[in-house]
Amino acid sequence: MNREDFPLLWEGVYLDSGATSQKPLQVIERIDRYYRNENANVHRGVYELSAKATVLYEEARERVARFIGAVRDEIIFTRGTTESINMTAFSFAEPLMQPGDEILISHMEHHANIVPWQLLCERTGAVLKVIPIDRNGNLDRPALSALLTGRTRLLALTHISNVLGTVNPVKEIIAEAHEKGIPVLIDGAQAVGRTKVDVNDLDADFYAFSGHKMYGPTGIGILYGKKKHLEKMRPYQSGGDMILRVTFEKTTWNEIPHKFEAGTPNIAGTIGLAEAVRYLERIGMDEVEAAEDEVMSYALEKLGRIEGLEIIGSPDRRSGAITFTLGDAHPHDIAHELARKNIAVRAGHHCAQPLMNFYKVPAATRMSLGLYNGKEDIDKLADALPEIREKFKL
Ligand SMILES: Cc1ncc(COP(=O)(O)O)c(C=O)c1O
């Protein structure tokens, strides 16, 4: 599906979209056109080129907002999911924290949704609490309910696990947290390019994601935040464009979202991201999800039949990734052997060491899907693995 739109999908098989997706020509050409014909700084110049760049930049914000069911003021451009989460920690959570208050995350988080909270706890005396998971890789819902207490100041949870592929029932969980007055940040890094996300319908307080995992460029990300939160939050960085008025005595802040976008932003990245959104909209997110689900079911069945291959987790609903071990073969050897056959997968701890520790595997191999993968890619992977297993048999 749509393989011909992606110039870098060479003869080989790209199964590492969980790390970063390939980019369609439409996105590449849009960035090229911007630098050739439209480049200028935004929110500054009065000349036509600058006015046009500003319009393109703000139109990109509108498009991203519409795509996820938000309004433009609620979209802050960042460098990626990591920065979006750090911004929420610094600007929203930190001023609320008293010693002994709690931040709640889950056992299946990416390091980007663990470490900022740990540092916040060090700075404030708050406590990091962790929702356990079961062996299948589903959240332990009764434990989650018990951990949402009067001391919880924020629940920060991944929408889709980058290792297990678990799709968490975030809408239900947000509703439960809200009943107790607890705001929720969702890490949507693995979700936005795979499934329809409507932050309004989810009622998420914050939703963080990255352009480069949804067929857009690197270095551009999004933090969605409810207006009522963003208006109260302190700036994340300070400098140009985030101010209203500066004197040596006092500075006042620009309105949202500009209050959070200090300095010259990634204008080309933003325009490229808007083109990626347009690309996804043209296909339709229902179509994107259905196509991936079909390849995922095929992959689960096909890999499940390979002797010695153990898939980590068996969540109720899986999307995006399958992580596995294969007999005695080391994941780096597997990835290396696959690379020799032009099959790109990821090996290692996948930036989720606590999760890997839970399954008692220091490293594993992960294949992750993009909208350009078909069953023939899975066949090539499945054909290569038994040979590798034999080669590395102890
Ligand atoms: C679930 C999840 N959260 C956060 C991140 C970090 O995203 P980025 O590196 O784009 O900031 C990733 C990237 O792999 C991820 O999979």
PDBQT file of the ligand as one rigid body, heavy atoms in Angstrom, charges set to zero:
ROOT
HETATM    1  C1  LIG A 401       6.126   5.632  23.161  1.00  0.00    +0.000 C 
HETATM    2  C2  LIG A 401       7.202   6.639  22.848  1.00  0.00    +0.000 A 
HETATM    3  N1  LIG A 401       7.299   7.757  23.575  1.00  0.00    +0.000 NA
HETATM    4  C3  LIG A 401       8.218   8.700  23.327  1.00  0.00    +0.000 A 
HETATM    5  C4  LIG A 401       9.140   8.550  22.320  1.00  0.00    +0.000 A 
HETATM    6  C5  LIG A 401      10.164   9.625  22.078  1.00  0.00    +0.000 C 
HETATM    7  O1  LIG A 401       9.899  10.265  20.872  1.00  0.00    +0.000 OA
HETATM    8  P1  LIG A 401      10.953  11.331  20.288  1.00  0.00    +0.000 P 
HETATM    9  O2  LIG A 401      12.285  10.658  20.277  1.00  0.00    +0.000 OA
HETATM   10  O3  LIG A 401      10.419  11.611  18.911  1.00  0.00    +0.000 OA
HETATM   11  O4  LIG A 401      10.905  12.523  21.181  1.00  0.00    +0.000 OA
HETATM   12  C6  LIG A 401       9.105   7.392  21.542  1.00  0.00    +0.000 A 
HETATM   13  C7  LIG A 401      10.106   7.164  20.469  1.00  0.00    +0.000 C 
HETATM   14  O5  LIG A 401      10.475   6.052  20.164  1.00  0.00    +0.000 OA
HETATM   15  C8  LIG A 401       8.103   6.417  21.802  1.00  0.00    +0.000 A 
HETATM   16  O6  LIG A 401       8.021   5.292  21.080  1.00  0.00    +0.000 OA
ENDROOT
TORSDOF 0
